[in-house]
Structure formats: structure tokens, C-alpha cells
Amino acid sequence: MRRIFILLLVACAAAAGTTRTGNAIADAAQTPAVETPLTQMADTERAFAARAAEVGWKQAFLEYFAPDAVGFEAGAAGLARDQVAAQPDPPKGHSLVWEPRYGDIAGSGELGYLTGPSTSQSPGRAARHQVYASVWKKQRDGNYKVVLDVGVGTPRAAAFAPGLVRAPNPNRFSGDYDDRTPPLAAADGVLNAALRLGQAGGYRGRLAAEARLHRPGVMPLVGPTRIQTWLATQPALTLGDTRYSESARSGDLGYTWGTYQIVRGPARAGGPRRVEEGFYARVWTRERTGQWQVALDVLQPQ
């Protein structure tokens, strides 16, 4: 009888333990994910894309671009919203679909970037694939808005890892040393000068661990090794001029943009040399040593 009583006590205790464990699992499953500045920025990008599907890309761009956002159109840099407003309305049935898949945000949380695949399609026409890059900045009202947006066409849909991946930066700058390194604008200018001697050599030692290079008509190049190999086949810049730079308050992330020129060989034997001109945009991250590294680099010919 005593043994039966003990067994009953053990069974009750086990049942109680199972109930507590089950409740703990249920509670954990119901706990919402903690929102971070990066996820908030990405959610805003997703809302932007959803709004474009609802009212068209033109209206959505006007709503989600900051008043001082810059755009590159017709060979000139200007206010993006003015440039968008001057564009004709998209044709009926036209769609522009995109999704943030990769990016980063400053430690101070007010400045970051996102990139991912985008697809544009009009009725009766084949889909056009791009890879976009947007720089986001938190506004006075606490909402994120686009301050720079550039995209390049790709031969096919660009592949990205599932979900949203944050750019790795294990040696992120934290401002915990005597900072004597040059500001971001100076780093951008030094790079432009080096690129006039050769692109592969210019970027050497200045690329972040998972740097991305976006070039028109080329699938995105990721990582210093692949980037350097491809750049070895490209001519040097003949001109490169920094036009703007901005860094986050935390000093660990920033972006620059400017103008560039490349003189390319003739498209066919005996043909004229081609002059390519346009704008570049770069996102930079800062190492613990204080050195700026290129995380994302985009050329947009005009």
C-alpha cells in the first residue's frame, strides 16, 4: 500500500512538471520577437513595397522618400521626389516588386541600408530583373525614410539567402579609442584617387568581409575575392569626385555618393572608345581600428 502511495506521488509530480514545461513552451511560442532598429527599418521597406503594389510605385516613392532624398536622373543629381513627380504615371497593369534581404544599421540606429531583388513587369512584356539598394534615415517623427535609392539591371533574378540577413561586422567601431583617422569624405576621396590608378588595386584592402559590388548587367559580386577578380578585368576610373558624405552619430556606418567617368575600349575592333559617365553610391562600415571599409558599391551610368 505504501508503495502504491509513493508511485501516485511520483506520477502527480511528473504530471505537474509536464504541465509547467508545456506552459513554458506555450508562453515562449506566444512571446513576440523583439523589434530592433534593423527589423523596424526592414518592416518599413516591406510596407513601402506593399504600398507600391496598392497605389503604384510613383505614389509610393513620393510617400516613402525623405524630402531631402537625392536621385540621379538625366545626368544630374537632384531631389528625388521632384524627379519622381516629373516621371509619367506607370502604365495600367505595371508592377514593381521588391523585398529587403540584406543590410545593416548603425549602432545609433538612425542610419542604415537595405538591398535585395526587384522585378519590374508590364503586361505583355518579359519581366525585368534588378538589384536595388536603399539608404534609410530616421526622421524627426521617428519614422524611417529613404534618402538614397539606386538600382541596376541584372541578367536574371539575383539570389539572396532566405529571410533578412544582417551584414557581418565582428570588429565594429565603438569609439573606444583616440580617433585620429580621417572622416568619411576623406576616405572616399582617397579611394577615388586610387581607382584612377586601377580598380582592383584601388579597392584592395578597402573592402568589408562581405562587401557587395553592384554593376549594370552583372550579377551582384559578393566578397573581396570575387570582387577583386572581376575588377582586374575592368579599366581604371578616369574621374571620380566625392559629392556628398554622411555618417551615423555612432560613427560606425555612413554613405557617400559622387560622379565617375570610365573610358572603355571600343565595342568592336576599329570602333571608337566609349566614355561612360554617371554616379556612384557607396555604403561604408567602420572597423574597430577606425578604418572605413566599403560594404556596398553601386555604379549608375547616365
Secondary structure, DSSP 4 states (H G I P E B T S, - for coil): -HHHHHHHHHHHHHHHHHHHHHHHHHHHHHSPPPP-HHHHHHHHHHHHHHHHHHH-HHHHHHHHEEEEEEEEETTEEEEHHHHHHTSPPPPTT-EEEE---EEEE-TTSSEEEEEEEEEEE-TTS--EEEEEEEEEEE-TTS-EEEEEEEEEE-SSPPP--SS-EEPP-TTB--S-S---SPPHHHHHHHHHHHHTT-HHHHHTT-EEEEEEEE-TTSPPEESHHHHHHHHTTSPPPSEEEEEEEEE-TTSSEEEEEEEEEEEEPPSSTTPPPEEEEEEEEEEEEEBTTS-EEEEEEEEEE-
